[in-house]
Amino acid sequence: MSITKARLRHFHYILAPIMFLPIFLTAITGSLFQVAVITGKSENFFWLLDLHRGKFGSINLELIYPFLNAFGVLFLAITGITMWLQINKKVKKLHR
C-alpha cells in the first residue's frame, strides 16, 4: 500500500494540531525551569519539571510522554520534509 500525496498531507494535517500542545509545553517548561536554575530559584519551580516530564496531576505519563513527543516530532518532520521535496520537484519542472 503506497502512501499518496493526499494521504500524507492528511496525516500531517491531523497530527500537527494534536502534537502542538505537548511539544510547546515541553519546550516552554524546559526553558522556564532553566531560567529558574540560572536565577538560583529552581527549588520553587520543580512543578515545571513534573509538567516537562509528563506528570499532569493524577495523570502520570512519564513513561510514555518522551516517546510520544519524539514520535510526533519525527513524524511531522518526515512528512513535512517529504511534502516540501514534492513541491520542490514541481517547481523545478515548471522552470525547465
C-alpha positions in Angstrom: 0.0 0.0 0.0 1.7 3.2 -1.1 1.1 6.5 0.7 -0.3 9.0 -1.7 0.4 12.7 -1.5 -3.1 13.4 -0.4 -2.9 10.8 2.4 0.5 12.1 3.5 -0.9 15.7 3.7 -3.9 14.4 5.6 -1.8 12.6 8.2 0.3 15.7 8.7 -2.8 17.9 8.8 -4.4 15.7 11.6 -1.2 15.2 13.7 0.2 18.7 13.6 -2.5 20.3 15.9 -2.5 17.3 18.2 1.3 17.5 18.7 1.5 21.2 19.1 0.5 21.3 22.7 2.8 18.6 24.1 5.8 19.9 22.1 5.1 23.5 23.1 4.5 22.5 26.7 7.8 20.6 26.8 9.8 23.5 25.2 8.2 26.2 27.5 8.5 24.3 30.8 12.1 23.2 30.0 13.1 26.8 29.1 11.3 28.3 32.2 12.9 25.8 34.5 16.3 26.6 33.1 15.7 30.3 33.8 14.8 29.3 37.3 18.1 27.4 37.6 20.1 30.3 36.3 18.4 32.7 38.8 19.0 30.3 41.6 15.3 29.7 42.4 14.9 26.2 41.0 13.7 24.8 44.3 10.5 26.8 43.9 9.8 25.6 40.3 10.1 21.8 40.5 6.5 21.6 39.4 7.7 22.7 36.0 9.8 19.6 35.7 6.7 17.5 36.5 4.9 19.1 33.6 8.0 18.8 31.4 8.2 15.1 32.1 4.5 14.3 31.5 3.1 14.3 35.0 -0.2 16.2 34.9 -1.6 15.9 38.4 -3.2 12.5 38.8 -2.4 11.6 35.2 1.1 10.3 35.1 2.5 9.8 31.5 6.2 10.0 32.5 7.0 6.6 30.9 5.5 7.3 27.5 5.4 11.1 27.2 9.0 11.4 25.8 8.4 8.7 23.3 5.1 10.2 22.2 6.8 13.6 21.8 9.7 12.1 19.9 7.4 10.1 17.6 5.3 13.1 16.9 8.3 15.4 16.1 9.9 12.7 13.9 6.6 12.0 12.1 5.9 15.7 11.5 9.5 16.3 10.3 9.4 13.4 7.9 6.0 14.2 6.4 6.8 17.9 6.3 10.2 17.3 4.5 8.5 14.8 2.1 5.8 17.3 1.2 8.4 20.1 0.8 10.5 17.9 -1.5 7.5 17.1 -3.6 6.7 20.8 -4.0 10.4 21.4 -4.9 10.2 18.8 -7.7 7.1 20.5 -9.2 8.8 23.9 -9.1 11.9 22.6 -10.8 9.8 21.0 -13.6 8.0 24.3 -14.1 11.2 26.2 -14.5 12.6 23.9 -17.3 
